[in-house]
């Protein structure tokens, strides 16, 4: 079995008693986090808040799914590698061992070993992502001034913290020019906590302008180094006569 979408996974969890729906309004400011904290502490189910209330007091049209992977069982249920249904830590460990082997594979010592690796090769090929021309995720696209993260039901988790916060986002940082993104010293892809900036409100995140200036200086310096290296490489590739002239 394999899930075609997050909705498929939600339906599977609900059928197995691993997900509950909350139809009452729940605030994203502290209240939602408190509910989730109690669920995690007691090994409770995933929860779909169908009527979140945003930080501005307005209801969100977007539901909020939380505590999705709060137990080992649900993590295992989400891993369907090879079309296998899993529910236990042992079954999940087998997948971990496979992934560890793929990171440092051992070459086959003979024909027998090579034949034994054929099922593994089929499994690996099935892991390749598929590229499609259109997808449900592209049905609604925000551009320009439409982009406003405050439309999303993002939680404020703790009193007094700078919030709302997007926890564990996937971040891709691109550096200047055509060089590899990680050349400027930032993580090319990583998990961080990001504070949401709401348009029209004071940006209280950047309290130390010196930090901002330093980051700008780093980027500009790296851009200059890349440009100088590019020119040096071009000069080196030119015939000696042309370079001298």
Secondary structure, DSSP 4 states (H G I P E B T S, - for coil): ---SSHHHHHHHHHHTT-EEEE-S-EETBTHHHHHHHHHHHTT--EEEESSEE-TTSPBPSS-EEE-TT-SHHHHHHH--GGG----SHHHHHHHHHHHHHHHTPPPPSSHHHHHHTHHHHHHHHHTS----S--GGGSS---GGG--GGGS---B-STTSS--EEEEEEEE---STTS-GGGGSS-SEEEEEEEPPPTTS---S---HHHHHHHHHHHHHHHHHHHHHHHHHHHHHS-HHHHH-
